[in-house]
Amino acid sequence: MHALAQQTLGSSIDKATGTLLYGLASRLRDPRRLSFLVSYIASRKIHTETQLSAALEYVQSHPLDPINTEDFEQECGVGVVVTPEQIEEAVEAAINRHRAKLLVERYHFNMGLLMGEARAALRWADGKMIKHEVDMQVLHLLGPKTETDLEKKPKVAKARPGETDRRTAKDVVENGEAVVQTLSLMEQLRGEALKFHKPGENYKTPGYVTTPHTMDLLKQHLEITGGQVRTRFPPEPNGILHIGHAKAINFNFGYAKANNGICFLRFDDTNPEKEEAKFFTAIYDMVAWLGYTPYKVTYASDYFDQLYAWAVELICRGQAYVCHQRGEELKGHNTLPSPWRDRPTEESLLLFEAMRKGKFAEGEATLRMKLVMEDGKMDPVAYRVKYTPHHRTGDTWCIYPTYDYTHCLCDSIEHITHSLCTKEFQARRSSYFWLCNALDVYCPVQWEYGRLNLHYAVVSKRKILQLVAAGAVRDWDDPRLFTLTALRRRGFPPEAINNFCARVGVTVAQTTMEPHLLEACVRDVLNDTAPRAMAVLEPLQVVITNFPAAKALDIQVPNFPADETKGFHQVPFGSNVFIERTDFKEEPEPGYKRLAWGQPVGLRHTGYVIELQHVVKGPSGCVESLKVTCRHADAGEKPKAFIHWVSQPLTCEIRLYERLFQHKNPEDPAEVPGGFLSDLNPASLQVVEAALVDCSVALAKPFDKFQFERLGYFSVDPDSNQGQLVFNRTVTLKEDPGKV
């Protein structure tokens, strides 16, 4: 069968075609029809499961030769094209039939019913496109899910024979009413948080290492914290935060907030070579932008004196030593023990003091801890020599602690209850517990969760710097990136990012999401918060020859057409207007509903309909302007379409963004052998330098957001100057069904 398919298709068979061929082989009862059906699949005349089922049913019910191909193709939907508009209309009709029940039951309504009715109306439509349209229209009708929507439906217990109206054992009776217990919103969104220990019960956590001092230390911890949940968000100030950090911010701050606790913002500033003041400011700004206020802003450098004293104590306890192996000798796993591992304590103390006083060059000496980590790495480094001034402590120190040494001890100092970190730090859990216990200090619990990644993106600091150096992007905040500063510049509302993180939830497994799911969250928010305006990207001048007034009329346009209580703005409407060039065609194809000969259109919000009178062309034959007549909308037949327009507009620059990369996984050598820099999308930025926008936005400030009717959501870019606005397209109005 594979050979039969290749005769028509060529050497390669895609996954969808292969799946259909497999379905055909496993379900076909009459082998005589094999080559006939394979030819239809291989030539993609049959390309959906629905068509294949119809084809199998047809050949089974028509066993005699020859098959009437015309009848067969009609029964199997061959050549039938279902447009996105038809799907939209079918779904809209299904929703309208069940609207009342939908509004009552909301997301507990059986959405499969809507899909089934739309499929019944459009038998040959793509099921994925129908599901997507159902999701989008339901979201538009009901808005984002609330806490109530996320609660599980009560399960109705099946009555045993002879029993009626019995409640399940899990039901709770309150005020005489049976209430079924459901998971809280926090429990549903934070899967792993279900397993979290209560403050002071660290020892109940699987894998937690206890010592004879553990219970006393936990008792002291509870006396200090009062049983309060304490978390921290500990970024390194050597780069800009990205979408993965948004998940960490939401989890750390969100978990503390949900449990009436506190969250520290702690800068892990132990590597002065890579740290810059701008990163401290940008990180704090992004945390605040996402809506969170740290209980306290701290720095690892706040604790340098205490960390040094503990390092001395660690040496005295025989748990650390000064080593002279070079960096390349320390790399890798399962390395041989250091020849200095058993040097006398007194000698290590003197050498460590010499390190502090600057008597060793960089790389000549390190302080190492005596333990083997979970991943086999032996004796991780606790301190190293660096002759780089620190942004906060200046030249006070020339030795700096490492992450493996610093992190758990800072958590201990701040009495963190839940040290939440991503999965790659799991190998450090053993050193985390070991170090706290080796020093007999309070030991928090480290919990790991999966990172959040996005397709069509890179978030590595090093790779973003490569993109900047190559001129592929302007800087860290280029709107095509997925850094938080870039998303803010593009116009993503912080609420949308938080909603996205909540929907993703927290799991142990790494999560890689499609960007369009984040964009859907953006549309949810902007639909209710971005006031409407009108803009034209490719202007075509239209002269109304019988304009009904001597001067321009003032038109009242609702800021939110679905809710006029949110106010109006005023725009002029004169005899000269500009429309989108694509809203006019001299020779329209079938189904075209906008302005054409004999086909009038309405101008949105004006109450007027225009009809083509004359087409003005330049010497090259290009259409330069149109002359039209107008009439009141209620003075004749209703037009097939209403189009947007501008009159006496402002000229502005509009930047249209697409994905920066062409493949889902630009860092995967199997998918992009030439590396991520070879995968750049040449059409990722299109600049429209002379777009026109209505004057209602004249006073807009950077980051103000609008919905330009029929075009998408746009945000004012900081590059804007007085009299010259620059807009970034945040997202289109609807997800493009053609996107993979």
C-alpha positions in Angstrom: 0.0 0.0 0.0 2.9 2.3 0.8 4.3 1.7 -2.7 0.8 2.4 -4.2 0.7 5.7 -2.4 4.2 6.7 -3.5 3.3 6.2 -7.2 1.0 9.2 -6.8 2.5 11.2 -4.0 6.2 10.7 -4.6 9.0 9.6 -2.3 7.6 11.1 1.0 4.4 10.6 2.8 3.4 13.1 5.5 2.1 12.0 8.9 -1.6 12.8 8.2 -1.6 10.9 4.9 0.2 8.0 6.6 -2.4 7.9 9.3 -5.2 7.7 6.8 -3.4 4.9 4.9 -3.1 3.0 8.1 -6.8 3.5 8.9 -7.6 2.3 5.4 -5.5 -0.9 5.7 -7.0 -1.8 9.1 -10.6 -1.2 8.1 -11.0 -2.1 4.4 -12.8 -5.4 3.9 -12.7 -5.6 0.1 -9.1 -5.7 -1.1 -10.3 -5.1 -4.7 -10.9 -1.4 -3.7 -7.4 -0.9 -2.2 -5.7 0.8 -5.1 -8.8 2.9 -5.9 -8.9 4.3 -2.3 -5.2 4.6 -2.0 -5.1 6.8 -5.1 -7.7 9.2 -3.6 -5.7 9.4 -0.3 -2.3 9.8 -2.0 -3.6 12.5 -4.2 -5.2 14.2 -1.1 -8.6 14.2 -2.6 -9.5 12.3 0.6 -7.7 14.1 3.4 -9.8 13.7 6.5 -11.0 10.9 8.7 -14.6 11.9 8.0 -14.0 11.5 4.3 -12.3 8.1 4.7 -15.2 6.8 6.8 -17.6 7.9 4.1 -15.5 6.3 1.4 -15.3 3.0 3.2 -19.0 3.0 3.8 -19.6 3.8 0.1 -17.5 0.9 -1.3 -19.0 -1.5 1.2 -22.5 -0.5 0.1 -21.6 -0.6 -3.6 -19.8 -4.0 -4.1 -20.4 -4.2 -7.9 -18.1 -2.9 -10.5 -17.6 -0.3 -11.8 -17.8 2.4 -9.2 -19.6 5.6 -10.2 -16.8 8.1 -9.5 -19.0 11.1 -9.7 -21.5 9.7 -7.2 -18.6 8.4 -5.0 -16.9 11.8 -4.9 -20.1 13.6 -4.1 -20.8 11.1 -1.2 -17.2 11.6 0.2 -17.0 15.4 -0.1 -14.2 15.3 -2.6 -13.4 18.9 -3.7 -15.7 20.5 -1.1 -14.0 23.5 0.5 -15.3 24.7 3.8 -14.3 28.3 4.5 -13.4 29.8 7.9 -16.4 32.1 7.5 -18.8 29.1 7.1 -17.3 27.5 10.2 -17.8 30.8 12.1 -21.4 31.0 11.0 -22.2 27.4 11.9 -20.7 27.7 15.3 -22.4 31.0 15.9 -25.8 29.4 15.0 -25.2 26.5 17.4 -24.2 28.8 20.2 -27.4 31.0 19.6 -29.5 27.8 19.9 -28.1 27.1 23.3 -27.3 30.6 24.4 -29.6 30.7 27.4 -28.3 27.4 28.8 -24.7 28.4 28.1 -25.0 31.6 30.1 -26.4 29.7 33.0 -24.1 26.7 33.0 -21.1 28.6 31.5 -18.0 26.3 31.2 -19.9 23.3 32.7 -22.0 23.2 29.6 -21.3 20.3 27.3 -19.2 22.0 24.5 -19.2 18.7 22.5 -22.9 19.5 21.7 -21.9 22.7 20.0 -19.1 20.9 18.0 -21.5 18.2 17.1 -24.1 20.6 15.7 -21.5 22.5 13.8 -20.2 19.3 12.3 -23.7 18.2 11.3 -24.1 21.5 9.5 -20.7 21.3 7.8 -20.0 17.6 7.4 -16.6 18.0 5.6 -15.2 20.8 7.8 -11.9 20.3 9.7 -12.7 19.2 13.2 -9.8 21.1 14.7 -10.9 24.4 13.1 -14.4 23.8 14.5 -13.1 23.2 18.0 -10.9 26.3 17.8 -13.9 28.4 16.7 -16.1 27.0 19.4 -13.4 27.8 22.0 -13.0 31.4 20.7 -16.7 32.2 20.4 -17.5 30.7 23.9 -14.6 32.7 25.3 -15.9 35.8 23.7 -19.4 35.2 25.1 -18.5 34.1 28.6 -15.1 35.7 29.2 -12.2 34.0 31.0 -12.9 31.1 33.4 -13.8 32.1 37.0 -13.0 30.2 40.1 -16.5 28.7 40.0 -16.0 27.6 36.4 -12.9 25.7 37.4 -14.6 23.8 40.1 -15.4 20.2 39.3 -19.0 19.2 38.7 -20.5 17.3 41.6 -20.5 13.6 41.0 -23.9 12.0 41.4 -23.6 8.7 43.2 -25.2 5.7 41.6 -27.9 4.3 43.9 -27.5 0.7 45.0 -30.4 -1.6 44.5 -33.0 -0.8 47.2 -31.5 2.6 48.0 -32.7 6.0 46.9 -31.6 9.5 47.5 -28.4 8.5 49.3 -25.4 11.0 49.5 -21.9 9.9 48.8 -19.4 9.5 51.7 -17.5 12.5 50.4 -20.4 14.8 50.6 -20.6 17.4 53.4 -23.8 18.6 55.0 -24.0 22.3 55.7 -27.2 24.0 57.0 -29.2 20.9 56.0 -27.9 21.1 52.4 -25.5 18.6 50.9 -22.4 20.3 49.5 -19.9 18.2 47.4 -16.3 18.9 48.3 -14.3 20.3 45.4 -10.7 21.3 45.0 -9.8 24.9 45.6 -8.7 27.1 42.7 -5.2 27.1 44.0 -5.2 23.3 44.2 -6.4 23.0 40.6 -3.9 25.5 39.2 -0.9 24.4 41.2 -0.9 20.6 40.8 2.3 20.0 42.7 1.2 22.4 45.5 -1.2 19.7 46.7 1.9 17.8 48.1 3.5 20.8 49.8 4.2 20.5 53.5 2.8 22.9 56.1 5.2 25.3 57.7 7.2 23.6 60.4 6.4 20.1 59.0 9.4 20.0 56.6 10.4 16.6 57.9 7.2 15.1 56.4 8.5 15.8 52.9 9.8 12.7 51.0 13.6 12.9 50.8 14.0 15.5 53.5 17.2 14.8 55.6 16.8 15.1 59.3 19.4 15.3 62.1 19.2 15.2 65.9 18.9 19.0 65.7 16.1 19.2 63.1 13.1 19.3 65.5 14.6 22.1 67.6 15.5 24.1 64.6 11.9 23.8 63.2 10.5 24.8 66.6 12.7 28.0 66.5 11.7 28.6 62.9 8.0 28.5 63.8 8.6 30.9 66.7 10.2 33.4 64.3 7.7 33.0 61.5 4.5 32.3 63.4 3.7 29.5 61.0 3.7 31.9 58.0 4.3 30.6 54.5 7.4 32.2 53.1 8.7 32.0 49.5 11.2 33.9 47.4 11.8 34.8 43.8 15.7 34.7 43.4 16.7 36.0 39.9 20.3 36.5 38.8 20.7 40.2 37.8 22.6 39.4 34.6 19.8 39.6 32.1 16.2 40.4 31.4 13.3 38.2 32.6 11.4 36.1 30.1 8.1 34.3 29.9 9.5 31.3 31.8 10.3 33.7 34.7 6.7 34.9 34.6 5.7 31.4 35.7 8.2 31.5 38.5 7.0 34.9 39.6 3.4 33.8 39.6 4.1 30.6 41.4 6.3 32.1 44.2 4.2 35.2 44.8 0.9 33.4 44.0 1.5 30.5 46.4 2.5 32.9 49.2 -0.5 35.1 48.5 -2.9 32.2 48.4 -1.7 31.1 51.8 -1.6 34.6 53.4 2.2 34.4 53.4 5.0 36.6 52.1 7.4 36.5 49.2 10.9 38.0 49.1 12.5 39.4 45.9 16.1 38.3 46.4 18.8 39.2 43.9 21.4 36.4 43.6 24.2 38.8 43.1 27.2 36.5 43.6 28.8 36.9 40.1 29.9 40.6 39.7 31.4 40.0 36.3 28.0 39.7 34.6 25.8 41.9 36.8 24.6 45.3 35.7 22.5 48.0 37.5 20.1 48.1 34.6 19.2 44.4 35.2 18.3 45.0 38.8 16.0 47.8 37.8 14.4 45.9 34.9 13.7 42.8 37.1 12.1 44.8 39.8 10.0 46.7 37.3 8.8 43.5 35.7 7.8 42.0 39.0 5.8 45.1 39.8 4.4 45.2 36.3 3.0 41.7 36.8 1.2 43.1 39.8 3.3 41.8 42.7 4.8 43.7 45.6 7.7 41.9 47.3 7.5 41.7 51.1 11.2 42.8 51.0 13.9 43.2 48.4 17.1 41.5 49.5 20.4 40.6 48.0 22.7 37.6 48.5 25.4 40.3 49.1 23.4 41.4 52.2 24.6 38.2 53.8 28.3 38.1 52.6 29.7 38.4 56.2 27.5 35.6 57.5 28.2 33.4 54.5 31.9 33.9 55.0 31.7 33.1 58.8 29.7 29.9 57.9 32.4 28.9 55.4 35.0 29.2 58.1 32.8 27.1 60.4 32.4 24.5 57.6 36.2 24.1 57.4 36.4 23.8 61.2 33.9 21.0 61.0 36.1 19.1 58.5 33.4 19.6 55.7 35.3 21.9 53.4 38.9 22.4 52.1 40.9 24.7 49.9 41.7 23.1 46.6 44.2 24.2 43.8 42.7 22.2 40.9 42.0 24.3 37.9 38.5 24.9 36.4 39.0 22.4 33.6 39.9 19.7 36.1 36.7 20.4 38.0 34.4 20.0 35.1 32.3 16.9 34.4 31.0 14.1 36.6 32.6 11.2 38.4 35.9 13.0 38.5 38.8 11.7 40.7 39.0 13.1 44.3 41.0 16.2 44.7 44.6 15.6 45.9 44.0 18.3 48.6 40.7 16.8 49.9 42.3 15.6 53.1 44.6 18.5 53.8 44.6 19.6 57.5 41.8 21.9 58.8 44.3 24.5 60.0 46.0 24.7 56.6 42.6 25.2 54.8 41.7 27.9 57.3 45.0 29.8 56.6 44.6 29.4 52.9 41.0 30.5 52.9 42.0 33.6 54.8 44.8 34.2 52.2 42.1 33.9 49.5 40.1 36.6 51.2 43.2 38.9 51.4 43.9 38.6 47.7 47.0 36.4 47.9 45.9 34.0 45.1 45.3 34.8 41.5 41.9 33.9 39.9 41.6 30.2 39.4 44.6 29.3 41.7 42.4 28.3 44.7 38.8 27.5 45.5 37.0 26.4 48.6 35.2 23.1 48.0 32.5 21.2 50.1 33.0 17.5 50.9 29.9 15.9 49.3 28.8 14.0 46.2 25.7 15.4 44.6 22.8 13.5 43.1 24.1 13.8 39.6 27.5 12.4 40.6 29.3 15.7 40.7 31.9 15.6 43.5 32.8 18.4 46.0 31.1 21.4 44.5 32.9 24.8 44.8 31.7 27.1 47.6 34.0 30.1 47.0 36.2 31.3 44.2 38.6 34.2 43.6 37.3 37.1 41.4 39.0 40.5 41.2 35.9 42.3 40.0 34.4 45.1 42.0 30.9 44.3 43.2 28.0 46.7 42.4 27.1 46.9 46.1 30.1 46.0 48.1 32.8 47.5 45.8 36.3 46.1 46.5 35.5 44.8 50.0 35.6 41.2 48.7 37.7 39.4 46.2 36.2 36.0 46.9 32.5 35.3 46.1 30.2 32.4 47.0 28.7 30.1 44.4 25.0 29.4 43.9 25.4 25.9 45.4 26.7 27.4 48.6 24.7 30.6 48.7 21.2 29.7 47.8 20.2 27.3 50.6 21.9 29.4 53.3 20.1 32.6 52.1 16.8 30.6 52.2 17.7 29.6 55.7 18.5 33.1 56.9 15.2 34.4 55.5 13.3 31.4 57.0 11.9 30.4 53.6 9.3 27.6 54.0 9.1 26.5 50.3 12.1 27.0 48.1 10.4 26.7 44.7 12.8 26.1 41.7 12.7 24.6 38.2 13.5 21.0 37.5 17.2 21.5 36.5 18.0 22.3 40.1 16.9 18.9 41.3 20.5 17.7 41.2 21.3 20.4 43.8 18.7 19.2 46.3 21.2 16.9 48.0 23.7 19.8 48.5 20.9 22.0 49.7 19.9 19.7 52.5 23.5 18.6 53.2 24.9 22.2 53.7 22.1 23.4 56.0 22.5 20.2 58.1 26.3 20.4 58.1 26.1 23.8 59.7 23.2 22.9 62.0 21.0 25.7 60.7 17.3 25.7 59.7 16.8 23.7 56.5 13.9 24.7 54.2 12.4 22.3 51.7 13.3 22.6 48.0 10.5 21.8 45.6 11.1 21.4 41.8 8.7 22.0 39.0 8.9 22.0 35.2 10.0 25.0 33.2 7.7 26.8 30.9 8.9 27.2 27.3 7.3 28.4 24.1 7.6 27.1 20.6 9.1 29.5 18.0 11.2 31.2 20.6 14.6 31.4 22.3 15.0 32.8 25.8 18.6 32.1 26.6 20.5 35.3 27.6 23.5 34.2 25.5 21.4 33.6 22.4 19.4 36.8 22.7 22.7 38.6 22.8 23.7 36.8 19.6 20.4 38.0 18.0 21.1 41.6 19.1 24.7 41.4 17.8 23.6 39.9 14.5 21.0 42.8 14.0 18.1 40.3 14.0 16.5 42.2 16.9 17.0 45.7 18.2 17.6 44.9 21.9 16.2 42.8 24.8 12.9 44.5 24.5 12.4 43.9 20.7 8.6 43.0 20.5 9.4 39.8 18.6 11.2 38.3 21.6 9.6 36.6 24.6 11.3 38.6 27.3 8.9 40.4 29.6 10.1 43.8 28.6 9.5 42.8 24.9 6.0 41.5 25.7 5.2 44.8 27.5 6.5 46.8 24.6 4.4 44.8 22.2 1.4 45.6 24.3 0.7 42.3 26.2 -1.2 43.2 29.3 0.3 41.8 32.5 -3.1 40.3 33.5 -2.9 38.2 30.3 0.5 36.8 31.1 -0.7 35.9 34.6 -3.8 34.3 33.2 -1.7 32.3 30.8 0.6 31.1 33.7 -2.5 30.1 35.7 -3.9 28.1 32.8 -0.6 26.3 32.3 -0.4 25.5 36.0 2.5 23.9 37.8 3.6 20.3 36.9 6.8 18.4 37.3 7.1 17.9 33.6 8.6 20.6 31.4 5.9 22.4 29.5 6.3 23.8 26.0 3.3 25.8 24.9 2.2 27.2 21.5 2.4 31.1 21.3 -1.2 31.3 20.1 -2.4 30.1 23.5 -0.7 33.1 25.1 -2.1 35.4 22.4 -5.6 34.0 23.2 -5.2 35.2 26.8 -4.1 38.6 25.5 -7.2 38.9 23.4 -9.4 38.0 26.4 -8.0 40.9 28.3 -7.8 43.5 25.5 -11.3 42.8 24.3 -12.6 44.3 27.5 -9.9 46.9 28.1 -8.7 48.3 24.8 -11.0 51.1 23.5 -11.9 51.0 19.8 -10.5 53.4 17.2 -10.2 53.3 13.4 -7.0 53.1 11.4 -6.1 52.5 7.7 -2.9 50.7 6.8 -3.1 51.0 3.0 -5.1 54.2 2.4 -7.3 54.8 -0.6 -8.9 58.2 -0.9 -12.6 58.4 -1.3 -14.4 61.6 -2.3 -18.1 61.8 -1.4 -19.5 64.0 -4.2 -22.9 64.7 -2.5 -21.7 65.1 1.1 -24.8 66.2 3.1 -23.1 69.1 4.9 -21.0 72.2 4.2 -18.4 71.1 6.7 -17.3 67.9 8.5 -19.8 66.2 10.8 -18.8 65.2 14.3 -19.4 61.4 14.7 -19.8 59.8 18.2 -18.1 56.5 18.2 -18.5 54.1 21.2 -15.3 53.2 22.9 -16.7 49.6 23.4 -19.6 48.9 20.9 -20.8 46.0 23.1 -21.1 48.3 26.1 -21.9 51.9 25.4 -21.9 52.7 29.1 -18.1 52.9 28.8 -18.3 56.1 26.9 -17.7 57.6 23.4 -15.1 59.5 21.5 -15.6 62.0 18.7 -14.2 61.8 15.2 -14.7 64.1 12.2 -16.6 62.8 9.1 -16.0 64.9 6.0 -16.4 64.7 2.2 -12.8 63.2 1.9 -12.3 59.9 3.7 -9.8 57.1 3.4 -10.6 53.4 3.4 -8.4 50.3 3.2 -7.3 49.7 -0.4 -8.4 46.0 0.1 -11.9 47.2 0.8 -12.4 48.1 -2.9 -12.2 46.0 -6.1 -13.1 46.9 -9.6 -13.6 43.2 -10.5 -14.5 41.4 -7.4 -14.4 37.6 -7.1 -17.5 35.7 -6.0 -18.3 36.2 -2.3 -16.6 39.6 -2.1 -18.8 41.8 0.0 -17.1 45.2 0.1 -17.1 48.2 -2.2 -17.4 47.4 -5.9 -19.4 48.5 -8.9 -23.1 48.0 -8.1 -22.2 47.0 -4.5 -22.5 49.7 -1.9 -21.0 49.5 1.6 -21.8 51.2 4.9 -19.3 53.4 6.7 -19.0 52.2 10.3 -20.7 54.5 12.9 -21.8 57.2 10.4 -25.2 55.9 9.5 -24.3 56.4 5.8 -23.9 54.1 2.8 -21.6 54.9 -0.1 -21.9 53.8 -3.7 -19.2 53.8 -6.4 -19.6 56.6 -8.9 -16.1 57.0 -10.6 -12.7 55.4 -10.4 -9.8 57.8 -10.7 -6.6 56.3 -12.1 -3.0 57.5 -12.6 -0.9 57.3 -15.7 0.2 53.8 -14.8 -3.4 52.6 -14.5 -3.2 52.4 -10.7 -6.3 53.4 -8.8 -5.5 56.7 -7.1 -8.9 57.7 -5.7 -12.7 56.9 -5.8 -15.6 59.2 -6.2 -18.8 58.0 -4.5 -22.3 59.1 -3.6 -23.8 58.6 -0.1 -27.2 58.0 1.3 -28.6 57.4 4.8 -28.4 53.7 5.7 -32.1 53.5 6.3 -33.0 55.0 3.0 -32.6 51.8 1.0 -31.4 48.2 1.0 -29.0 47.3 3.8 -25.5 46.9 2.4 -23.7 43.6 2.6 -20.8 45.0 4.6 -19.7 47.9 6.7 -16.1 49.1 6.5 -13.9 51.3 8.6 -12.6 54.6 7.5 -10.8 57.8 8.6 -11.3 61.5 7.9 -8.9 64.3 8.7 -6.6 61.6 10.1 -3.2 61.6 11.8 -0.3 60.0 10.0 1.5 57.3 12.1 4.0 54.5 11.8 2.6 51.0 12.4 4.8 47.9 13.0 3.4 44.5 12.2 5.0 41.5 13.9 5.1 37.9 13.0 7.1 35.0 14.5 10.8 35.6 14.7 11.6 32.0 13.8 10.2 29.7 11.1 10.4 26.4 13.0 8.8 25.3 16.2 12.1 24.4 17.8 14.8 26.8 16.3 17.4 25.5 18.8 16.9 21.8 17.8 19.7 20.7 15.4 17.5 18.0 14.0 14.9 20.6 13.0 17.2 23.5 12.2 20.7 22.0 11.2 22.1 25.5 10.6 21.4 26.8 14.1 18.8 29.2 15.3 20.4 32.2 13.5 19.7 30.5 10.2 16.0 30.1 11.0 15.1 33.8 11.1 11.8 34.7 9.5 12.5 37.5 7.0 8.9 38.7 7.3 8.9 38.9 11.1 8.6 42.8 11.0 6.7 44.9 8.4 6.8 48.6 8.9 3.9 50.7 7.6 5.4 54.2 7.6 2.4 56.3 6.5 -0.6 54.6 8.0 -3.6 56.8 9.0 -5.4 56.8 12.3 -8.4 58.8 13.6 -7.6 61.8 15.7 -9.1 60.3 18.8 -5.7 58.8 19.7 -3.8 62.0 19.3 -3.0 62.3 23.1 -2.1 58.6 23.5 1.0 57.8 25.6 3.5 54.9 25.4 1.9 51.5 26.2 -1.7 52.9 25.7 -3.7 50.1 24.0 -6.4 50.3 21.3 -8.4 47.9 19.1 -8.2 49.3 15.6 -11.5 48.0 14.2 -11.2 45.1 11.9 -7.3 45.1 12.1 -6.3 44.0 15.6 -5.0 45.2 18.9 -2.3 47.8 18.9 -0.1 49.5 21.6 1.8 52.8 21.5 5.5 52.3 21.2 8.0 54.3 23.3 9.6 55.5 20.1 6.6 57.8 19.6 7.2 61.5 19.5 4.8 64.4 19.7 2.9 64.5 16.5 4.4 61.2 15.3 2.8 58.1 17.0 4.3 54.7 16.5 2.1 51.6 17.1 3.0 48.0 17.6 0.4 45.4 16.5 0.0 43.3 19.7 -2.2 40.5 18.2 -4.7 40.2 15.4 -8.4 40.1 16.3 -8.6 36.3 15.8 -6.0 33.6 15.6 -5.0 32.8 12.1 -6.3 29.2 11.5 -3.5 28.7 9.0 -0.9 28.9 11.7 0.7 25.6 12.6 
